[in-house]
Amino acid sequence: MNLEDLRPQVGAKHRKRRVGRGISAGQGASCGFGMRGQKSRSGRPTRPGFEGGQLPLYKRVPKLKHFPIVNAKHFTVINVDSLSELPAGTEVTLESLMDAGIVTQNDGSLRILGRGEIGVALNVHAHSFTAGAKAKIEAAGGTCTEV
């Protein structure tokens, strides 16, 4: 038997602490809360996380530098004007862009942004499009497919 195996007997209960019921009850007068001050008053003195009016840690932390975004999404980003160099009818994927040398490294899912103009019809397969990019590709006669 170890110390962490010790448990109270089944059905055993501590008696309720009756504070403020006289000196013989064990917690008379100030009830164990000291003499005066905010923490001696009735009711919960302050809410959890309260730091005396100073901006609490849970509100301070996200504003400070060097706290990374949890589960950040990483994208390989390319603009529509870079796609205008490709010949018409080309199937555009992240792999085809890397083979063509337009994108040099894979930083994550492919995202198409809407800067610039496009005049050729392309079949673009990407993980996400901005609304402007999708409108420009479809106006040029191309198709946008989200992978």
MARLO-429209 format. One record per atom (N, C-alpha, C): residue in one letter; atom name; chain; x, y, z. Coordinates in nm, 2 decimals, padded with zeros to 4 digits. Each point is the difference from the previous one (the first is absolute). Layout:
N
{rec A, CA, A, {X, Y, Z}}
...
end
This chain:
147
{rec M, N, A, {00.08, -00.12, 00.00}}
{rec M, CA, A, {-00.08, 00.12, 00.00}}
{rec M, C, A, {00.09, 00.12, 00.00}}
{rec N, N, A, {-00.04, 00.10, -00.08}}
{rec N, CA, A, {00.08, 00.13, -00.01}}
{rec N, C, A, {-00.09, 00.11, 00.05}}
{rec L, N, A, {00.07, 00.12, 00.02}}
{rec L, CA, A, {-00.07, 00.11, 00.05}}
{rec L, C, A, {-00.12, 00.05, -00.09}}
{rec E, N, A, {00.03, -00.01, -00.13}}
{rec E, CA, A, {-00.10, 00.05, -00.10}}
{rec E, C, A, {-00.12, -00.10, -00.01}}
{rec D, N, A, {00.01, -00.12, 00.06}}
{rec D, CA, A, {-00.11, -00.10, 00.00}}
{rec D, C, A, {-00.10, 00.03, 00.11}}
{rec L, N, A, {00.03, 00.08, 00.10}}
{rec L, CA, A, {-00.09, 00.03, 00.11}}
{rec L, C, A, {-00.12, 00.08, -00.05}}
{rec R, N, A, {-00.11, -00.05, 00.04}}
{rec R, CA, A, {-00.13, 00.07, -00.03}}
{rec R, C, A, {-00.09, 00.00, 00.13}}
{rec P, N, A, {-00.09, 00.10, 00.01}}
{rec P, CA, A, {-00.09, -00.01, 00.11}}
{rec P, C, A, {-00.09, -00.12, -00.02}}
{rec Q, N, A, {-00.06, -00.04, 00.12}}
{rec Q, CA, A, {-00.09, -00.11, -00.01}}
{rec Q, C, A, {-00.13, 00.04, -00.08}}
{rec V, N, A, {-00.05, -00.10, -00.07}}
{rec V, CA, A, {-00.12, 00.03, -00.08}}
{rec V, C, A, {-00.11, 00.05, 00.09}}
{rec G, N, A, {-00.06, 00.12, -00.05}}
{rec G, CA, A, {-00.11, 00.06, 00.08}}
{rec G, C, A, {00.05, 00.10, 00.10}}
{rec A, N, A, {00.13, 00.01, 00.02}}
{rec A, CA, A, {00.05, 00.10, 00.10}}
{rec A, C, A, {-00.01, 00.14, -00.05}}
{rec K, N, A, {-00.04, 00.09, 00.08}}
{rec K, CA, A, {-00.01, 00.14, -00.04}}
{rec K, C, A, {00.06, 00.09, 00.10}}
{rec H, N, A, {00.05, 00.12, -00.04}}
{rec H, CA, A, {00.04, 00.10, 00.09}}
{rec H, C, A, {-00.12, 00.08, 00.04}}
{rec R, N, A, {00.00, 00.04, 00.13}}
{rec R, CA, A, {-00.12, 00.08, 00.04}}
{rec R, C, A, {00.02, 00.14, -00.07}}
{rec K, N, A, {-00.11, 00.07, -00.02}}
{rec K, CA, A, {00.00, 00.13, -00.06}}
{rec K, C, A, {00.05, 00.10, 00.10}}
{rec R, N, A, {00.09, 00.09, -00.05}}
{rec R, CA, A, {00.06, 00.10, 00.08}}
{rec R, C, A, {-00.10, 00.11, 00.03}}
{rec R, N, A, {-00.04, 00.02, 00.12}}
{rec R, CA, A, {-00.10, 00.10, 00.04}}
{rec R, C, A, {00.08, 00.13, 00.05}}
{rec V, N, A, {00.02, 00.09, -00.09}}
{rec V, CA, A, {00.07, 00.12, 00.03}}
{rec V, C, A, {-00.09, 00.11, 00.06}}
{rec G, N, A, {00.06, 00.08, 00.09}}
{rec G, CA, A, {-00.08, 00.11, 00.06}}
{rec G, C, A, {-00.10, -00.04, 00.10}}
{rec R, N, A, {00.02, -00.12, 00.07}}
{rec R, CA, A, {-00.10, -00.05, 00.09}}
{rec R, C, A, {00.06, -00.01, 00.14}}
{rec G, N, A, {00.10, 00.09, 00.03}}
{rec G, CA, A, {00.05, 00.01, 00.14}}
{rec G, C, A, {00.14, -00.07, 00.01}}
{rec I, N, A, {00.06, 00.03, 00.11}}
{rec I, CA, A, {00.14, -00.04, 00.02}}
{rec I, C, A, {00.01, -00.15, 00.02}}
{rec S, N, A, {-00.10, -00.06, 00.05}}
{rec S, CA, A, {00.00, -00.15, 00.03}}
{rec S, C, A, {-00.01, -00.08, -00.13}}
{rec A, N, A, {-00.06, 00.06, -00.11}}
{rec A, CA, A, {-00.01, -00.07, -00.12}}
{rec A, C, A, {00.13, 00.00, -00.08}}
{rec G, N, A, {00.10, 00.08, 00.04}}
{rec G, CA, A, {00.13, -00.01, -00.06}}
{rec G, C, A, {00.03, 00.11, -00.10}}
{rec Q, N, A, {-00.10, 00.06, -00.06}}
{rec Q, CA, A, {00.02, 00.10, -00.10}}
{rec Q, C, A, {-00.10, 00.12, 00.04}}
{rec G, N, A, {00.01, 00.05, 00.11}}
{rec G, CA, A, {-00.08, 00.11, 00.05}}
{rec G, C, A, {00.05, 00.14, -00.05}}
{rec A, N, A, {-00.08, 00.10, 00.02}}
{rec A, CA, A, {00.03, 00.14, -00.02}}
{rec A, C, A, {00.05, 00.02, -00.15}}
{rec S, N, A, {00.13, 00.01, -00.03}}
{rec S, CA, A, {00.04, 00.03, -00.13}}
{rec S, C, A, {00.01, -00.12, -00.09}}
{rec C, N, A, {-00.04, -00.12, 00.04}}
{rec C, CA, A, {-00.02, -00.12, -00.08}}
{rec C, C, A, {00.13, -00.05, -00.07}}
{rec G, N, A, {00.11, 00.04, 00.05}}
{rec G, CA, A, {00.13, -00.04, -00.07}}
{rec G, C, A, {00.04, 00.08, -00.11}}
{rec F, N, A, {-00.07, 00.12, -00.02}}
{rec F, CA, A, {00.03, 00.09, -00.12}}
{rec F, C, A, {00.09, 00.11, 00.05}}
{rec G, N, A, {00.05, 00.01, 00.12}}
{rec G, CA, A, {00.08, 00.11, 00.04}}
{rec G, C, A, {-00.09, 00.11, 00.05}}
{rec M, N, A, {00.06, 00.12, 00.03}}
{rec M, CA, A, {-00.07, 00.11, 00.06}}
{rec M, C, A, {-00.08, 00.08, -00.10}}
{rec R, N, A, {00.07, 00.07, -00.09}}
{rec R, CA, A, {-00.07, 00.09, -00.09}}
{rec R, C, A, {00.05, -00.02, -00.15}}
{rec G, N, A, {-00.06, 00.07, -00.09}}
{rec G, CA, A, {00.05, 00.00, -00.13}}
{rec G, C, A, {-00.09, -00.07, -00.10}}
{rec Q, N, A, {00.04, 00.01, -00.13}}
{rec Q, CA, A, {-00.09, -00.05, -00.11}}
{rec Q, C, A, {-00.03, -00.15, 00.02}}
{rec K, N, A, {00.11, -00.08, 00.04}}
{rec K, CA, A, {-00.02, -00.14, 00.00}}
{rec K, C, A, {-00.07, -00.05, 00.13}}
{rec S, N, A, {-00.03, 00.09, 00.09}}
{rec S, CA, A, {-00.08, -00.04, 00.12}}
{rec S, C, A, {-00.15, 00.02, -00.02}}
{rec R, N, A, {-00.04, 00.07, -00.10}}
{rec R, CA, A, {-00.14, 00.04, -00.02}}
{rec R, C, A, {-00.08, -00.13, -00.04}}
{rec S, N, A, {-00.13, 00.01, 00.01}}
{rec S, CA, A, {-00.09, -00.11, -00.04}}
{rec S, C, A, {-00.01, -00.01, -00.15}}
{rec G, N, A, {-00.02, -00.11, -00.05}}
{rec G, CA, A, {-00.01, -00.02, -00.15}}
{rec G, C, A, {00.14, -00.03, -00.05}}
{rec R, N, A, {00.01, -00.03, -00.12}}
{rec R, CA, A, {00.13, -00.03, -00.06}}
{rec R, C, A, {00.07, 00.14, -00.02}}
{rec P, N, A, {00.13, 00.01, 00.06}}
{rec P, CA, A, {00.06, 00.13, 00.00}}
{rec P, C, A, {00.03, 00.06, -00.14}}
{rec T, N, A, {00.06, -00.08, -00.09}}
{rec T, CA, A, {00.03, 00.04, -00.13}}
{rec T, C, A, {-00.02, -00.12, -00.10}}
{rec R, N, A, {-00.02, 00.03, -00.12}}
{rec R, CA, A, {-00.02, -00.11, -00.10}}
{rec R, C, A, {00.13, -00.07, -00.02}}
{rec P, N, A, {00.00, -00.12, -00.05}}
{rec P, CA, A, {00.13, -00.07, -00.04}}
{rec P, C, A, {00.08, 00.08, -00.10}}
{rec G, N, A, {00.13, 00.01, 00.02}}
{rec G, CA, A, {00.08, 00.07, -00.10}}
{rec G, C, A, {00.01, 00.15, 00.03}}
{rec F, N, A, {-00.07, 00.05, 00.10}}
{rec F, CA, A, {00.00, 00.15, 00.03}}
{rec F, C, A, {00.14, 00.03, 00.06}}
{rec E, N, A, {00.06, 00.11, -00.04}}
{rec E, CA, A, {00.13, 00.04, 00.04}}
{rec E, C, A, {00.00, 00.14, 00.06}}
{rec G, N, A, {-00.10, 00.03, 00.07}}
{rec G, CA, A, {-00.01, 00.13, 00.06}}
{rec G, C, A, {-00.02, 00.12, -00.09}}
{rec G, N, A, {-00.05, -00.02, -00.12}}
{rec G, CA, A, {-00.02, 00.10, -00.09}}
{rec G, C, A, {00.10, 00.00, -00.11}}
{rec Q, N, A, {00.12, -00.06, 00.02}}
{rec Q, CA, A, {00.10, -00.01, -00.11}}
{rec Q, C, A, {-00.06, -00.10, -00.10}}
{rec L, N, A, {00.04, 00.03, -00.13}}
{rec L, CA, A, {-00.05, -00.09, -00.11}}
{rec L, C, A, {00.04, -00.14, 00.03}}
{rec P, N, A, {-00.09, -00.09, 00.01}}
{rec P, CA, A, {00.03, -00.14, 00.04}}
{rec P, C, A, {00.08, -00.07, -00.10}}
{rec L, N, A, {00.07, -00.11, 00.04}}
{rec L, CA, A, {00.09, -00.07, -00.08}}
{rec L, C, A, {-00.07, -00.06, -00.12}}
{rec Y, N, A, {-00.12, -00.05, 00.02}}
{rec Y, CA, A, {-00.07, -00.07, -00.11}}
{rec Y, C, A, {-00.04, 00.10, -00.11}}
{rec K, N, A, {-00.01, 00.13, 00.03}}
{rec K, CA, A, {-00.03, 00.11, -00.10}}
{rec K, C, A, {00.13, 00.05, -00.06}}
{rec R, N, A, {00.11, 00.00, 00.09}}
{rec R, CA, A, {00.13, 00.06, -00.04}}
{rec R, C, A, {00.07, -00.09, -00.11}}
{rec V, N, A, {00.00, -00.13, 00.02}}
{rec V, CA, A, {00.08, -00.09, -00.07}}
{rec V, C, A, {-00.01, 00.01, -00.15}}
{rec P, N, A, {-00.12, 00.00, -00.06}}
{rec P, CA, A, {-00.01, 00.00, -00.15}}
{rec P, C, A, {00.05, 00.13, -00.06}}
{rec K, N, A, {00.00, 00.11, 00.08}}
{rec K, CA, A, {00.05, 00.13, -00.06}}
{rec K, C, A, {00.15, 00.01, -00.01}}
{rec L, N, A, {00.07, -00.08, 00.08}}
{rec L, CA, A, {00.14, 00.01, 00.01}}
{rec L, C, A, {00.06, -00.07, -00.12}}
{rec K, N, A, {00.13, 00.03, -00.04}}
{rec K, CA, A, {00.07, -00.06, -00.11}}
{rec K, C, A, {00.04, -00.14, 00.04}}
{rec H, N, A, {00.03, -00.07, -00.10}}
{rec H, CA, A, {00.06, -00.14, 00.01}}
{rec H, C, A, {-00.09, -00.10, 00.05}}
{rec F, N, A, {-00.14, 00.02, -00.01}}
{rec F, CA, A, {-00.09, -00.11, 00.03}}
{rec F, C, A, {-00.06, -00.04, -00.13}}
{rec P, N, A, {00.04, -00.12, -00.05}}
{rec P, CA, A, {-00.04, -00.05, -00.13}}
{rec P, C, A, {-00.15, -00.03, -00.01}}
{rec I, N, A, {-00.05, 00.01, -00.11}}
{rec I, CA, A, {-00.14, -00.04, -00.03}}
{rec I, C, A, {-00.01, -00.15, 00.01}}
{rec V, N, A, {-00.09, -00.05, 00.08}}
{rec V, CA, A, {-00.02, -00.14, 00.02}}
{rec V, C, A, {-00.07, -00.06, -00.13}}
{rec N, N, A, {00.06, -00.10, -00.05}}
{rec N, CA, A, {-00.06, -00.07, -00.12}}
{rec N, C, A, {00.00, 00.10, -00.12}}
{rec A, N, A, {00.10, 00.07, -00.02}}
{rec A, CA, A, {00.01, 00.10, -00.11}}
{rec A, C, A, {-00.01, -00.07, -00.14}}
{rec K, N, A, {-00.07, 00.06, -00.09}}
{rec K, CA, A, {-00.01, -00.06, -00.14}}
{rec K, C, A, {00.12, 00.06, -00.08}}
{rec H, N, A, {00.07, -00.08, -00.07}}
{rec H, CA, A, {00.11, 00.04, -00.08}}
{rec H, C, A, {-00.04, -00.02, -00.15}}
{rec F, N, A, {00.02, 00.10, -00.08}}
{rec F, CA, A, {-00.04, -00.01, -00.14}}
{rec F, C, A, {00.12, 00.04, -00.09}}
{rec T, N, A, {00.00, -00.07, -00.12}}
{rec T, CA, A, {00.09, 00.05, -00.11}}
{rec T, C, A, {-00.09, 00.10, -00.08}}
{rec V, N, A, {00.04, 00.12, 00.00}}
{rec V, CA, A, {-00.09, 00.11, -00.05}}
{rec V, C, A, {00.06, 00.05, -00.13}}
{rec I, N, A, {-00.10, 00.01, -00.10}}
{rec I, CA, A, {00.04, 00.05, -00.13}}
{rec I, C, A, {-00.11, 00.09, -00.05}}
{rec N, N, A, {00.04, 00.11, -00.08}}
{rec N, CA, A, {-00.10, 00.09, -00.05}}
{rec N, C, A, {-00.04, -00.04, -00.15}}
{rec V, N, A, {-00.12, 00.06, -00.04}}
{rec V, CA, A, {-00.05, -00.03, -00.13}}
{rec V, C, A, {00.09, 00.04, -00.11}}
{rec D, N, A, {00.07, 00.12, 00.02}}
{rec D, CA, A, {00.09, 00.05, -00.11}}
{rec D, C, A, {00.12, -00.10, -00.03}}
{rec S, N, A, {00.04, -00.08, 00.10}}
{rec S, CA, A, {00.10, -00.10, -00.03}}
{rec S, C, A, {-00.05, -00.11, -00.09}}
{rec L, N, A, {-00.13, -00.03, 00.01}}
{rec L, CA, A, {-00.06, -00.11, -00.08}}
{rec L, C, A, {-00.02, 00.04, -00.15}}
{rec S, N, A, {00.01, 00.14, -00.03}}
{rec S, CA, A, {-00.03, 00.04, -00.13}}
{rec S, C, A, {00.11, -00.04, -00.10}}
{rec E, N, A, {00.12, -00.03, 00.05}}
{rec E, CA, A, {00.11, -00.05, -00.08}}
{rec E, C, A, {-00.02, -00.14, -00.06}}
{rec L, N, A, {-00.09, -00.08, 00.06}}
{rec L, CA, A, {-00.02, -00.13, -00.05}}
{rec L, C, A, {-00.08, -00.01, -00.13}}
{rec P, N, A, {00.02, -00.10, -00.08}}
{rec P, CA, A, {-00.09, -00.01, -00.12}}
{rec P, C, A, {-00.14, -00.04, 00.03}}
{rec A, N, A, {-00.09, 00.03, -00.09}}
{rec A, CA, A, {-00.15, -00.02, 00.02}}
{rec A, C, A, {-00.02, -00.15, 00.01}}
{rec G, N, A, {-00.10, -00.03, 00.09}}
{rec G, CA, A, {-00.04, -00.14, 00.02}}
{rec G, C, A, {00.08, -00.09, 00.09}}
{rec T, N, A, {00.10, 00.07, 00.07}}
{rec T, CA, A, {00.09, -00.08, 00.08}}
{rec T, C, A, {-00.07, -00.04, 00.13}}
{rec E, N, A, {00.03, -00.12, 00.05}}
{rec E, CA, A, {-00.05, -00.04, 00.13}}
{rec E, C, A, {00.10, 00.05, 00.11}}
{rec V, N, A, {-00.05, 00.09, 00.08}}
{rec V, CA, A, {00.09, 00.07, 00.10}}
{rec V, C, A, {-00.02, -00.07, 00.14}}
{rec T, N, A, {00.11, -00.06, 00.05}}
{rec T, CA, A, {00.00, -00.06, 00.13}}
{rec T, C, A, {00.13, 00.05, 00.07}}
{rec L, N, A, {00.02, -00.03, 00.12}}
{rec L, CA, A, {00.12, 00.04, 00.07}}
{rec L, C, A, {00.12, -00.07, -00.06}}
{rec E, N, A, {-00.01, -00.13, -00.04}}
{rec E, CA, A, {00.11, -00.07, -00.06}}
{rec E, C, A, {00.04, 00.06, -00.14}}
{rec S, N, A, {-00.11, 00.03, -00.08}}
{rec S, CA, A, {00.03, 00.06, -00.13}}
{rec S, C, A, {00.07, 00.14, 00.01}}
{rec L, N, A, {-00.04, 00.08, 00.10}}
{rec L, CA, A, {00.06, 00.13, 00.02}}
{rec L, C, A, {00.15, -00.02, 00.04}}
{rec M, N, A, {00.03, -00.10, 00.08}}
{rec M, CA, A, {00.14, -00.03, 00.04}}
{rec M, C, A, {00.08, -00.04, -00.12}}
{rec D, N, A, {-00.06, -00.09, -00.08}}
{rec D, CA, A, {00.07, -00.04, -00.12}}
{rec D, C, A, {00.03, 00.11, -00.10}}
{rec A, N, A, {-00.10, 00.10, -00.01}}
{rec A, CA, A, {00.02, 00.11, -00.09}}
{rec A, C, A, {00.10, 00.11, 00.06}}
{rec G, N, A, {00.03, -00.01, 00.13}}
{rec G, CA, A, {00.09, 00.09, 00.07}}
{rec G, C, A, {-00.07, 00.13, 00.05}}
{rec I, N, A, {-00.13, 00.00, -00.01}}
{rec I, CA, A, {-00.07, 00.12, 00.05}}
{rec I, C, A, {00.00, 00.00, 00.15}}
{rec V, N, A, {-00.01, -00.12, 00.06}}
{rec V, CA, A, {00.01, -00.01, 00.15}}
{rec V, C, A, {00.12, -00.08, 00.03}}
{rec T, N, A, {00.09, 00.04, 00.09}}
{rec T, CA, A, {00.12, -00.06, 00.03}}
{rec T, C, A, {00.00, -00.11, 00.11}}
{rec Q, N, A, {-00.09, 00.02, 00.09}}
{rec Q, CA, A, {-00.01, -00.10, 00.11}}
{rec Q, C, A, {-00.14, -00.01, 00.05}}
{rec N, N, A, {-00.03, -00.12, 00.06}}
{rec N, CA, A, {-00.13, -00.03, 00.05}}
{rec N, C, A, {-00.01, 00.04, 00.14}}
{rec D, N, A, {-00.08, 00.11, 00.03}}
{rec D, CA, A, {-00.02, 00.05, 00.13}}
{rec D, C, A, {-00.13, -00.05, 00.06}}
{rec G, N, A, {-00.07, -00.08, -00.06}}
{rec G, CA, A, {-00.13, -00.05, 00.05}}
{rec G, C, A, {-00.10, 00.00, -00.12}}
{rec S, N, A, {-00.13, 00.00, 00.04}}
{rec S, CA, A, {-00.10, 00.00, -00.10}}
{rec S, C, A, {00.00, 00.12, -00.10}}
{rec L, N, A, {-00.04, -00.02, -00.12}}
{rec L, CA, A, {00.01, 00.11, -00.10}}
{rec L, C, A, {-00.12, 00.09, 00.02}}
{rec R, N, A, {00.03, 00.13, 00.00}}
{rec R, CA, A, {-00.11, 00.10, 00.01}}
{rec R, C, A, {00.02, 00.11, -00.11}}
{rec I, N, A, {-00.10, 00.03, -00.07}}
{rec I, CA, A, {00.01, 00.09, -00.11}}
{rec I, C, A, {-00.06, 00.13, 00.04}}
{rec L, N, A, {00.08, 00.11, -00.02}}
{rec L, CA, A, {-00.04, 00.13, 00.04}}
{rec L, C, A, {-00.03, 00.08, -00.13}}
{rec G, N, A, {-00.07, 00.12, 00.01}}
{rec G, CA, A, {-00.06, 00.06, -00.11}}
{rec G, C, A, {00.08, 00.13, -00.05}}
{rec R, N, A, {00.12, 00.01, 00.03}}
{rec R, CA, A, {00.08, 00.12, -00.05}}
{rec R, C, A, {00.03, -00.02, -00.15}}
{rec G, N, A, {-00.02, 00.10, -00.08}}
{rec G, CA, A, {00.03, 00.00, -00.14}}
{rec G, C, A, {-00.11, -00.05, -00.09}}
{rec E, N, A, {00.03, -00.01, -00.13}}
{rec E, CA, A, {-00.10, -00.05, -00.10}}
{rec E, C, A, {00.04, -00.13, -00.06}}
{rec I, N, A, {-00.10, -00.07, -00.06}}
{rec I, CA, A, {00.03, -00.12, -00.07}}
{rec I, C, A, {-00.08, 00.00, -00.13}}
{rec G, N, A, {00.06, -00.04, -00.11}}
{rec G, CA, A, {-00.07, 00.00, -00.12}}
{rec G, C, A, {-00.01, -00.14, -00.07}}
{rec V, N, A, {00.05, -00.10, 00.07}}
{rec V, CA, A, {00.00, -00.14, -00.06}}
{rec V, C, A, {-00.09, -00.09, 00.08}}
{rec A, N, A, {-00.07, -00.09, -00.07}}
{rec A, CA, A, {-00.09, -00.10, 00.07}}
{rec A, C, A, {00.08, -00.11, 00.06}}
{rec L, N, A, {00.00, -00.02, 00.13}}
{rec L, CA, A, {00.07, -00.10, 00.07}}
{rec L, C, A, {-00.09, -00.08, 00.09}}
{rec N, N, A, {00.04, -00.13, 00.02}}
{rec N, CA, A, {-00.07, -00.09, 00.09}}
{rec N, C, A, {00.08, 00.00, 00.13}}
{rec V, N, A, {-00.04, 00.07, 00.10}}
{rec V, CA, A, {00.08, 00.02, 00.12}}
{rec V, C, A, {-00.06, -00.09, 00.11}}
{rec H, N, A, {00.09, -00.08, 00.06}}
{rec H, CA, A, {-00.03, -00.09, 00.11}}
{rec H, C, A, {00.08, 00.05, 00.12}}
{rec A, N, A, {-00.07, 00.06, 00.10}}
{rec A, CA, A, {00.07, 00.05, 00.12}}
{rec A, C, A, {-00.08, -00.03, 00.12}}
{rec H, N, A, {00.06, 00.02, 00.12}}
{rec H, CA, A, {-00.07, -00.03, 00.13}}
{rec H, C, A, {-00.10, 00.12, 00.03}}
{rec S, N, A, {00.03, 00.12, -00.04}}
{rec S, CA, A, {-00.09, 00.11, 00.03}}
{rec S, C, A, {00.03, 00.12, -00.10}}
{rec F, N, A, {-00.10, 00.07, -00.03}}
{rec F, CA, A, {00.00, 00.12, -00.08}}
{rec F, C, A, {-00.06, 00.12, 00.07}}
{rec T, N, A, {00.05, 00.12, -00.03}}
{rec T, CA, A, {-00.07, 00.12, 00.05}}
{rec T, C, A, {-00.11, 00.02, -00.10}}
{rec A, N, A, {-00.10, 00.08, 00.04}}
{rec A, CA, A, {-00.11, 00.03, -00.09}}
{rec A, C, A, {00.04, 00.07, -00.12}}
{rec G, N, A, {00.09, 00.09, 00.01}}
{rec G, CA, A, {00.05, 00.08, -00.12}}
{rec G, C, A, {00.07, -00.09, -00.10}}
{rec A, N, A, {00.08, -00.09, 00.05}}
{rec A, CA, A, {00.08, -00.09, -00.08}}
{rec A, C, A, {-00.09, -00.10, -00.08}}
{rec K, N, A, {-00.10, -00.05, 00.07}}
{rec K, CA, A, {-00.10, -00.09, -00.06}}
{rec K, C, A, {-00.08, 00.07, -00.11}}
{rec A, N, A, {-00.04, 00.12, 00.03}}
{rec A, CA, A, {-00.07, 00.08, -00.10}}
{rec A, C, A, {00.08, 00.03, -00.13}}
{rec K, N, A, {00.13, 00.03, 00.02}}
{rec K, CA, A, {00.09, 00.03, -00.11}}
{rec K, C, A, {00.03, -00.12, -00.09}}
{rec I, N, A, {00.02, -00.11, 00.07}}
{rec I, CA, A, {00.03, -00.13, -00.08}}
{rec I, C, A, {-00.12, -00.04, -00.08}}
{rec E, N, A, {-00.12, 00.00, 00.07}}
{rec E, CA, A, {-00.12, -00.04, -00.07}}
{rec E, C, A, {-00.04, 00.10, -00.11}}
{rec A, N, A, {00.03, 00.13, 00.02}}
{rec A, CA, A, {-00.03, 00.10, -00.11}}
{rec A, C, A, {00.09, -00.02, -00.12}}
{rec A, N, A, {00.12, -00.06, 00.02}}
{rec A, CA, A, {00.09, -00.02, -00.11}}
{rec A, C, A, {-00.04, -00.13, -00.07}}
{rec G, N, A, {-00.10, -00.07, 00.05}}
{rec G, CA, A, {-00.04, -00.13, -00.07}}
{rec G, C, A, {00.06, -00.12, 00.07}}
{rec G, N, A, {00.06, 00.01, 00.11}}
{rec G, CA, A, {00.06, -00.11, 00.07}}
{rec G, C, A, {-00.09, -00.06, 00.11}}
{rec T, N, A, {00.05, -00.10, 00.06}}
{rec T, CA, A, {-00.08, -00.07, 00.11}}
{rec T, C, A, {00.08, 00.00, 00.13}}
{rec C, N, A, {-00.07, 00.01, 00.11}}
{rec C, CA, A, {00.07, 00.00, 00.13}}
{rec C, C, A, {-00.06, -00.13, 00.08}}
{rec T, N, A, {00.09, -00.08, 00.04}}
{rec T, CA, A, {-00.04, -00.13, 00.07}}
{rec T, C, A, {00.08, 00.00, 00.13}}
{rec E, N, A, {-00.08, 00.00, 00.11}}
{rec E, CA, A, {00.06, -00.01, 00.14}}
{rec E, C, A, {00.03, -00.15, 00.03}}
{rec V, N, A, {00.12, -00.02, 00.04}}
{rec V, CA, A, {00.05, -00.14, 00.02}}
{rec V, C, A, {-00.05, -00.04, 00.14}}
end
